[in-house]
């Protein structure tokens, strides 16, 4: 049985790089393509969660984050 859970993430472009950030986790990564940025983010999250000291709050995976735009 697969116990993996989906972690929502967003990807955006900054100049020539794509940035991927996990929502509700302080983890981000980058790559030359959106796919590469997400792959690198997956690796960063895997490393973060390998540490047994990291505890994800109960109910974290049941959250439904909302994306918003901020105009400046």
C-alpha atoms as one frame of an Amber mdcrd trajectory, in Angstrom:
protein
   0.000   0.000   0.000   1.365   3.411  -1.009   1.404   5.783   1.979   2.604
   8.799  -0.005   0.567  11.974   0.228   0.234  14.811  -2.252   1.893  18.073
  -1.259   0.583  21.061  -3.233   3.212  23.134  -5.006   3.406  26.115  -7.334
   5.866  26.837 -10.144   6.732  30.205 -11.656   9.433  31.625 -13.871  12.063
  34.089 -12.694  14.223  35.239 -15.585  15.733  32.072 -17.120  14.917  29.809
 -14.153  11.730  28.142 -12.951  11.085  28.117  -9.213   8.987  25.441  -7.500
   7.735  25.939  -3.944   5.865  23.524  -1.724   2.849  25.236  -0.208   2.712
  25.036   3.594   6.321  23.809   3.767   9.384  26.033   3.791  10.933  24.262
   0.823  11.669  25.566  -2.668  13.903  24.610  -5.568  14.670  25.673  -9.112
  15.401  24.257 -12.543  15.765  25.181 -16.191  12.274  23.824 -16.933   9.114
  23.483 -14.808   9.564  19.704 -14.831  13.168  19.991 -13.613  12.167  22.476
 -10.901   9.476  20.075  -9.633  11.896  17.126  -9.748  14.404  19.116  -7.698
  11.635  20.131  -5.285  10.675  16.465  -4.863  14.275  15.640  -3.944  14.415
  18.548  -1.465  11.171  17.442   0.201  12.377  13.832   0.376  15.562  14.982
   2.116  13.602  17.184   4.512  11.238  14.383   5.463  14.074  11.864   5.927
  14.943  13.688   9.130  12.940  12.023  11.880  12.880  15.314  13.800  10.605
  16.895  11.171   6.967  16.537  12.123   4.169  17.451   9.731   1.155  18.899
  11.552  -1.934  16.707  11.865  -4.411  17.687   9.159  -1.687  19.152   6.913
  -2.659  17.023   3.935  -6.349  17.863   4.306  -5.764  21.573   3.771  -6.909
  23.230   0.569  -4.581  26.158  -0.080  -5.825  29.108  -2.063  -3.704  30.938
  -4.575  -4.037  34.688  -4.777  -2.508  37.511  -6.770  -0.950  40.524  -5.168
  -0.738  43.669  -7.263   2.103  46.106  -6.646
